[in-house]
Amino acid sequence: MRVAADWTIRLTGDGMQAAAACSRALVSGVLAGLVTLACGHDAGPPPFTPITIQGRITSSGPNPVPLQGATVLLREWLQDNARARATTDAAGEYELNGSCDPEFAKTQMWIEVSAAGYWMGSTAADAAPTDFSEPPIYCKREPQVVNLTLRAPPTLVIRGRIVAAGPTPVPVPGASVHLKRFYNPEIVATTTSDAAGSYEVSYRYPSASPCDTSDDSGYVIEAAAVGYATATSAAPNPDGPFVSDPPIYCTGDPQVLDLSLEPQ
């Protein structure tokens, strides 16, 4: 007995153009047979559309500079996986080449940029700080241009005086002054008071941390000197408000904080 049958085979893959083949199979025998395939071409549209996004990544401020080596990702809204990835060149320029499904032409995509020493930037309005937010990116064949500027974290600068407590405060030279995290004993910067008891300590915020005013992002000044009890500008108090001054928070302006040490 011989049976003739027409088969249509469609091969698909993410980011690959679909292929079609037609075959005429001749099956003969009970448990054995011969199959002959005659391949043709399906002229239908590919299921995935190539997408190209170009642009430039620079620093913000009055004198922007191109950011070389920044990582640029194309992400799909509400999806973790990146659609495409690129790295900026010496001119801060990049080109993303990916694919998208035209059946979901209204699916929103967005650009995410990270660079050492800068806050992460994004075209999404609710992402980390950028100087501006772009509209969503949609699936279309025409090259799209997206430029972004990244902000460098501000430097926290605190200056003041360390004095001995009493009716007539006197300077305490040589006091160790530490800038510490509010809810963490980690010391992020340190200095020593001079002959007038004056000090200045600075710390540049890490690029992965946002600039906010939540308690867990605050900082405190701690001062210690021989013959005096250690003093801290602020301390958590589970039963009430802060002890002494509130924590020090992110700001672009120098802050002034004096501390008094109790003689022992």
C-alpha positions as CSV (number, residue, x, y, z in Angstrom):
1,M,0.0,0.0,0.0
2,R,1.3,3.4,-0.9
3,V,0.1,6.7,0.7
4,A,0.7,10.2,-0.6
5,A,0.6,13.1,1.8
6,D,1.4,16.9,1.6
7,W,3.2,18.4,4.7
8,T,3.9,22.0,5.5
9,I,6.7,22.6,8.0
10,R,7.4,26.0,9.7
11,L,10.6,26.6,11.6
12,T,10.6,29.6,14.0
13,G,13.1,31.0,16.5
14,D,13.5,34.1,18.6
15,G,15.1,36.7,16.4
16,M,15.3,34.4,13.3
17,Q,13.4,34.7,10.1
18,A,10.8,31.9,9.8
19,A,11.5,29.2,7.1
20,A,9.0,27.0,5.3
21,A,9.3,23.8,3.4
22,C,6.9,21.7,1.5
23,S,7.3,18.0,1.1
24,R,5.6,15.2,-0.7
25,A,6.1,12.0,1.2
26,L,5.8,8.5,-0.3
27,V,5.3,5.9,2.4
28,S,5.6,2.3,1.4
29,G,5.7,-0.9,3.3
30,V,4.5,-1.8,6.8
31,L,7.4,-0.7,9.0
32,A,9.7,1.0,6.5
33,G,9.4,3.9,4.0
34,L,11.1,6.5,2.0
35,V,10.5,10.2,2.4
36,T,11.4,12.8,-0.2
37,L,11.5,16.5,0.7
38,A,11.1,19.3,-1.9
39,C,11.9,22.6,-0.2
40,G,10.3,25.9,-1.2
41,H,10.2,29.4,0.2
42,D,7.4,31.1,2.3
43,A,7.1,34.7,1.2
44,G,5.3,35.7,4.4
45,P,6.6,38.6,6.6
46,P,9.2,37.7,9.2
47,P,7.8,37.5,12.8
48,F,10.5,39.7,14.2
49,T,11.4,43.2,13.2
50,P,15.0,44.5,13.6
51,I,15.3,47.6,15.8
52,T,18.2,50.0,15.9
53,I,18.7,52.7,18.5
54,Q,21.7,55.1,18.3
55,G,22.7,57.9,20.6
56,R,25.3,59.5,22.9
57,I,25.9,59.3,26.6
58,T,27.4,62.4,28.3
59,S,27.8,63.8,31.8
60,S,25.4,66.4,33.0
61,G,26.3,70.0,34.0
62,P,27.6,73.1,32.2
63,N,30.6,71.3,30.7
64,P,29.3,67.8,29.6
65,V,31.9,65.2,28.6
66,P,31.3,62.0,26.7
67,L,31.2,58.9,28.8
68,Q,33.3,56.0,27.4
69,G,32.6,52.5,28.5
70,A,29.1,53.1,29.6
71,T,26.8,50.0,29.4
72,V,23.6,50.7,27.5
73,L,20.7,48.2,27.7
74,L,17.4,48.0,25.8
75,R,14.7,46.7,28.1
76,E,11.1,45.7,27.5
77,W,8.6,47.2,29.9
78,L,8.0,44.9,32.9
79,Q,10.6,42.4,31.6
80,D,14.0,41.8,33.3
81,N,15.8,40.5,30.2
82,A,17.6,43.0,28.0
83,R,16.6,43.1,24.3
84,A,20.0,44.4,23.3
85,R,23.3,45.6,24.8
86,A,26.0,48.0,23.7
87,T,29.0,49.9,25.2
88,T,29.8,53.5,24.4
89,D,33.0,54.4,22.5
90,A,35.4,57.2,23.2
91,A,32.9,59.8,21.9
92,G,30.2,58.4,24.2
93,E,28.3,57.0,21.2
94,Y,26.5,53.7,21.1
95,E,24.3,51.6,18.7
96,L,21.8,49.0,19.9
97,N,20.8,46.3,17.5
98,G,17.9,44.1,18.6
99,S,14.6,42.7,17.5
100,C,11.0,43.1,18.4
101,D,7.7,41.5,17.5
102,P,5.6,43.7,15.3
103,E,2.4,42.1,16.6
104,F,3.2,43.9,19.8
105,A,4.0,47.3,18.3
106,K,2.5,49.1,21.3
107,T,4.8,47.3,23.7
108,Q,6.9,50.0,25.5
109,M,10.7,49.6,25.7
110,W,13.2,51.8,27.5
111,I,17.0,52.5,27.7
112,E,19.0,51.9,30.8
113,V,22.6,53.3,31.1
114,S,25.2,52.7,33.8
115,A,28.7,54.1,34.0
116,A,31.3,53.9,36.8
117,G,31.2,57.0,39.0
118,Y,27.7,58.1,37.9
119,W,24.2,57.5,38.9
120,M,22.3,55.1,36.6
121,G,20.3,56.8,33.9
122,S,17.1,55.7,32.2
123,T,14.5,56.9,29.8
124,A,11.9,55.5,32.2
125,A,10.4,58.2,34.4
126,D,10.5,56.2,37.6
127,A,14.2,55.1,37.3
128,A,17.2,56.6,39.0
129,P,18.0,60.3,38.6
130,T,18.6,61.7,35.1
131,D,18.4,65.2,33.9
132,F,15.4,64.3,31.7
133,S,13.1,61.4,30.8
134,E,12.4,60.4,27.2
135,P,9.1,59.0,25.9
136,P,8.9,55.2,25.6
137,I,10.5,53.4,22.7
138,Y,8.3,51.4,20.3
139,C,8.9,48.6,17.8
140,K,9.6,50.1,14.4
141,R,12.2,49.6,11.6
142,E,13.4,53.2,11.4
143,P,16.5,53.9,13.4
144,Q,15.7,55.8,16.6
145,V,18.0,58.3,18.4
146,V,18.1,58.5,22.2
147,N,20.7,60.7,24.0
148,L,21.1,60.6,27.8
149,T,23.0,62.5,30.4
150,L,24.2,61.0,33.7
151,R,24.7,62.8,36.9
152,A,27.7,62.2,39.1
153,P,26.8,61.8,42.8
154,P,27.3,64.9,44.9
155,T,30.2,65.1,47.4
156,L,29.0,65.4,51.0
157,V,31.1,68.1,52.7
158,I,30.9,68.8,56.5
159,R,32.9,71.3,58.4
160,G,32.8,72.6,61.9
161,R,34.6,72.8,65.2
162,I,35.4,70.3,68.0
163,V,35.3,72.1,71.4
164,A,35.4,71.1,75.0
165,A,32.1,71.4,76.8
166,G,31.8,74.1,79.5
167,P,30.8,77.7,80.1
168,T,33.6,78.9,77.8
169,P,34.2,76.3,75.1
170,V,37.8,75.8,74.1
171,P,39.1,74.1,70.9
172,V,40.1,70.5,71.0
173,P,43.0,70.0,68.6
174,G,44.0,66.6,67.4
175,A,40.5,65.1,67.8
176,S,39.6,62.2,65.5
177,V,36.5,63.1,63.4
178,H,34.7,60.3,61.6
179,L,31.9,60.4,59.2
180,K,29.8,57.3,59.7
181,R,26.6,55.8,58.4
182,F,23.6,56.4,60.6
183,Y,22.4,52.8,61.0
184,N,25.8,51.2,60.3
185,P,29.1,51.5,62.2
186,E,31.0,51.8,58.9
187,I,33.3,54.8,58.7
188,V,33.2,56.3,55.3
189,A,35.6,59.3,55.8
190,T,37.9,60.6,58.6
191,T,40.0,63.6,59.5
192,T,41.7,65.3,62.4
193,S,40.8,68.7,64.0
194,D,43.5,71.4,63.7
195,A,44.9,73.7,66.4
196,A,41.7,75.8,66.3
197,G,39.5,72.7,66.7
198,S,38.3,73.1,63.1
199,Y,37.8,70.1,60.8
200,E,36.5,69.4,57.3
201,V,35.5,65.9,56.1
202,S,34.2,65.0,52.6
203,Y,32.7,61.9,51.1
204,R,31.4,61.3,47.6
205,Y,28.2,59.3,47.5
206,P,28.4,55.9,45.8
207,S,27.0,55.8,42.3
208,A,24.7,52.9,43.2
209,S,22.9,54.9,45.9
210,P,20.2,57.4,45.3
211,C,20.2,60.8,46.9
212,D,17.4,60.7,49.3
213,T,16.6,61.7,52.9
214,S,15.5,58.3,54.4
215,D,17.1,57.5,57.8
216,D,19.0,54.5,56.4
217,S,20.8,56.8,54.0
218,G,21.8,59.4,56.6
219,Y,25.2,60.0,58.1
220,V,26.6,61.2,61.5
221,I,29.8,62.8,62.8
222,E,31.6,61.2,65.6
223,A,34.5,62.8,67.4
224,A,37.0,61.4,69.9
225,A,40.0,62.8,71.7
226,V,42.2,61.7,74.6
227,G,40.7,62.9,77.9
228,Y,37.2,63.4,76.5
229,A,34.1,61.2,76.1
230,T,33.3,60.3,72.5
231,A,30.5,62.4,71.0
232,T,28.1,61.6,68.2
233,S,26.1,64.2,66.3
234,A,23.0,61.9,66.1
235,A,22.0,58.4,67.3
236,P,18.9,56.3,66.7
237,N,16.4,56.3,69.6
238,P,13.8,53.6,69.4
239,D,11.6,55.3,72.1
240,G,11.5,58.8,70.6
241,P,13.2,61.4,68.4
242,F,16.8,61.5,67.4
243,V,19.4,62.0,70.1
244,S,21.0,65.5,69.5
245,D,20.9,66.6,65.9
246,P,19.2,64.7,63.1
247,P,21.2,62.6,60.6
248,I,23.2,64.3,57.9
249,Y,21.6,63.8,54.5
250,C,22.5,64.2,50.8
251,T,23.0,67.8,49.7
252,G,25.1,69.6,47.2
253,D,26.1,72.3,49.7
254,P,28.7,72.2,52.5
255,Q,27.1,71.7,55.9
256,V,28.3,73.0,59.3
257,L,28.3,70.9,62.4
258,D,30.0,71.6,65.7
259,L,30.5,69.0,68.5
260,S,31.2,69.5,72.2
261,L,33.2,66.9,74.0
262,E,32.7,66.2,77.8
263,P,36.0,66.1,79.7
264,Q,36.6,62.8,81.6
